[in-house]
Amino acid sequence: GRFLVLLGITWIVPKSLLADGVLYIGIGIILLGFCYFKHRSGYKFSKFTLYLGLCALVLGFADYFDVDIPLLPLVLIFWGLSMIFSFYKKKPIDNSIE
């Protein structure tokens, strides 16, 4: 529902009144807020949603500040970071023989 409201507002309000990147920033805030409230409620949240929200925020601020950041390298960076952080979270295997 929040996405539809955000999309409707960005279509109704004239482009001259909205800053560049507002749609991406709004999507990023919605996705990150969704992850935050799921975590606070004791539920597991999807890391994909988290990284998608971060990508949307970065793209939105890049558009706002008129910086050209390609989407695919940004997604690959966040995907690689998620793999690195998940590697360090895993518990070591106990190789002791009993």
Salt bridges, closest charged atoms under 4 A:
none
